[in-house]
Amino acid sequence: MIQPFMLEPTYREYVWGGKRLRPDAEKTAEAWVVYEDNLAANGAYAGKTLAEIAEKEREALLGRKVMAQTGARFPLLIKLLDCADWLSLQVHPNDTQAEQLEGPGHFGKTEAWYVVEADQGAQLLGGLVEGVKYSALNTSLQTGKIMSLTECHDVHSGDTIFIPAGLIHALGPGLLIYEVQQTSDITYRVYDWDRPMTAGRKLHLDQAAVALNPELKGELLHGPPPDFEGVRELLNSTYFRMDLINGKSGVINLTPRVDSFSAITVLDGHIEIRGTDWHYELKRFETLVIPAIWQDIQLELDGQARALRSAAA
């Protein structure tokens, strides 16, 4: 029987990254903590990729419902983002558009953000202002004036933002973000703050014009108060669900997510996660993948601690 396991994160060093994820590195933008190419750090499958484990264990890891929807491919990608500068203004395609624009086998990219930390005055862009017409949108895309049509949001630690495929968006500086999304990294850049258009940071205006849906709005959801203790569902979408785990020293019995794996990422403090014959002690930014066959899970918080659990919908 497959037991829970940890993954070795991989890192991306983009121009907008900071030092919160790896203080000793010059600049780290993203930590990919759950991804199909990540290697298992321990357990019977140590050294194997998550994709290889999913192909071998199938329903035992992924769950019956996931197998019925997307087969043996691991359906989610989970990242931590350290935003020291503005990310590009961008949009992602839906499943149909991804296959049309990128070819068979590509997933669209619906995602959600949880604000782990936010500096005073931190902002993000999400959606367009009211009344934007397609004709004005197309003109603004081609002339670089799309920024004047985007809507700005003030954000704080604990906020959740749902980003469906087709919603134009950008993260601003001073944010540490947890991101859960479909297994896809298709990004169409619309504007990149006049940074050099190198091969790695080119714009994708033609694709963006197809994917962008001007009717979508950024939905900002305020989380429970900081002194909340227990488990609270933050988001339940077509592709994934996300729960907040928060509290002081104590034991929490985790309600099962039937027919799906879970991935628990510690954001603050230390948490011990236990099952029938296994246990792990996780510290900040560490993630445990819990196969679908394990439903009775207990968490013990060592002092003030906070974590997120994501699962397939």
Secondary structure, DSSP 8 states (H G I E B T S, - for coil): ----EEEE-EEE--TT-BSSS-TTSS-B-EEEEE-TT-EE-SSTTTTSBHHHHHHHHTHHHH-HHHHHHHTTS--EEEEEEEESS---EEE---HHHHHHHH-TT-----EEEEEEEE-TT-EEEEEE-TT--HHHHHHHHHHT-GGGGEEEEE--TT-EEEE-TT--EEE-SSEEEEEEEES----EEEE-TT----GGG---HHHHHHH--TT-B-EEE----TT--EEEEEEE-SSEEEEEEEESSEEEEE---TTS-EEEEEEEEEEEEE-SS-EEEE-TT-EEEE-TT---EEEEEEEEEEEEEEEE-
